[in-house]
Amino acid sequence: MHEQQLSDGTDMLEERVTRTLERIPEVTIPAGFAARVAALVPKRREFVAKPAHYGLLVMRVSMALLVIALMAVAMLAGGRNVFGIALEWVLCAELVALALWMSGVRGLITPEA
């Protein structure tokens, strides 16, 4: 008899706990809550990033070095051997490619975006 009462009490307790856990609570948000929270957020400072243009500087220096190298090759090994002529043509091609790239002509060297 005592065991039956204990079992009934445990079953009732489990049922109460289950009902309590399954009940959906009512949620209420006070009026103006979003405005109060937004007022607490600190103001954001504007960040302005300046482009560095290091690539443009490197390309200009490279072109100047190519012109100097072309003059040196032309004065030293102008038309004497095949290596000098080939080196001149390669340096000229690099100079023309850099000039086209800097001028903004797209599609010849790099694919259009």
N, C-alpha and C positions, 0 to 999 in steps of 0.2 A: 504494500500500500504506500509506504513512504517512497519507494522507488518510483511508483506511478506519479505521485505528486511532484517529485523532483524532475522527472522526465517532462511532465506537462509544463512546469515552470521554465525549464530550459527551452522547450519548443516555443513558448510564448515570448521568451526573451529574444530568441533568434528571429522570430517573426517581427518583433518591434524594431530590432536593429536593422533588419532587411528593409522594412517600410521606411525607416528614417533615412537610410542610405539611398533609397530609390526616389525619395521625394526631391523634386526640383525646387531649389530655393528661388525666392523672388529677388531679383536684382533691380535696385533703383539707383539711378545716377542723378545726383543733385543738379539743378539748373545752374548753368554757368561753369560747370566743372572743367570743360575743355578750354574755356577762356582763361580760367585761373591757372591751369597747367601751362598754357601757351605763354602766359605772362611771366612765368618763372624761368623759362628757357632764356639763356643769355643771348644777346644779339650777336650775330655772326659778322665778322669783319670781312670785307671784300679782299680777295687775293688776286693780285694782278701779276701775272708771269710775263716777263719780257723774253722774247726769243733771243738766243745768243748768237746765232748765225756763224757758228764755228766752221760748219761745212763750207760755207761760201769763202771764208778766209783761207781755209786749207786749199780749196780749188784755185784761188788766185795765186797763192804761193806756189802751188804745183805748176801752174801755167808759166810763171816767171822762171822757175827752175828748168822747165822743159825748153824754154827759149834759150836760156844760157847753155843748156846741154846741146841743143841743136847748133848753136854757134861754135861751140868747142869741137864738136864732131866735124862740122863743115870745114873748120880751119885746119884740123889735125889730119883727118883721113878722108878728105873730100871725095875724090874719085879714084883713089888708088886701089882699093880692094872691095870685095863684095860685102864683107862684114860692115864696113863703114857706110856703104850705101843702104844696106838693110837696116842698120841702126838709125840712120837719118829718116827713112820711111816710117819706121815704127814710132819714133819720137814725133814725127809730123802727124801721124794718125792719132796718137794720144792727144796732141795739142788740139787738133780739129774736134775730136770727141769731147774734150772738156769744154771747148768754146761752144759747141752745139748744146751741151748739157746746161751750161750757164745761161745761154740765151733763151732757154725755155722751150726749145723745140722738142716736143714730146712725140714718141712713136718711132723715132729713128734709133735711139739708144736704149731707152727704157719703155716698156709698154705703157700705154695710156691707162690711167686709173679710172 
